[in-house]
Amino acid sequence: MSSMPFDYSVNQFTTTPWSFEQDVAHYTEAGIGVIEVCQDKLDADRSKEQLVAAVAAGLAIQSVQPSVRTMIPSAGQPEPKQLPQRLAVLRSCVELVAPFAPGAVFVTNTGPAPGGDMVEAIAQTVSGHRELAAVAADRGVRIALEPLNPISLNQESAIWTLRQGLDIVDEIDRDNVGICFDTWNLWQDGNVLDSLRAAGDRIFLLQVSDWRTPRSGADRRSVGTGAIPTGQLLHAVYDIGYRGPCVLEILSQGVPDSVYDTDLDELLHTNRAALDKSWQTIESRDGIRASQ
């Protein structure tokens, strides 16, 4: 039985070599009860059928990665070019998945600052999220803006600290728009613990993996095998009241020792064990006790 106070969830990018159907089968076999759906894995002709099957198998869809997440065209999501069309694609994702995922969190990013104009990037992010928030509110779901690691600047993101993300969320000023806190993206933010304490209930989603100096834009490692102080961050998020899922999100492309080439069933098991160990280690060291 897990000692960690968060439900263990898996983002489908973590098991990229598997199909959507294989994800459902392997996750449930591993005793995982929560999934982060990646729209890229849905078949356009069978998407509703696939979502029905996931829920029927006992997987709660508590978070979603739309195929288009950025307000501004990015290296990984270059099309469509204009914000209204990008919002239309985002809207269609919310409309598709929300009926199967009550209360779920849809992850978004800013995209890169156009021509280095961060002011314009923030303006488009604010306006886009206000429009998207209304769509999400009508369907009982939420939006979580994700600040990304500086490695993604000028490619996928215009912001790289939690404080920047919180400032944008404050400006958006919608109750159903908050932050996706990804440990890989934010652990090097020098003010991350202070910013977390200031975040309160605006942390909508927690994602985890581990860090080594990356050799590609997608070179994440299993929890406990890198430099991230995972236990400390788990407790910091818990202490501000977060009780949502802890989502394993490992991206591993363009590297010779990709985790995608390993035993993915074992990957699911070892990361859950590593998260439990990370929680317990900090709990023991600091005398922190999670409420039961």
Secondary structure, DSSP 8 states (H G I E B T S, - for coil): ---SSS-EEEEGGGGTTS-HHHHHHHHHHTT--EEEEEGGGS-TTTHHHHHHHHHHTT-EEEEEE-S--BSS--SS---S-SHHHHHHHHHHHHHHHGGGSTT-EEEEB----GGG-HHHHHHHHHHHHHHHHHHHHHTT-EEEE----GGGBTTTBS--SHHHHHHHHHHH--TTEEEEEEHHHHTT-TTHHHHHHHHGGGEEEEEE-B----SSSEE-B-TTSSS--HHHHHHHHHHTT--S-EEE---EESSTT-GGGS-HHHHHHHHHHHHHHHHHHHHHHHT-----
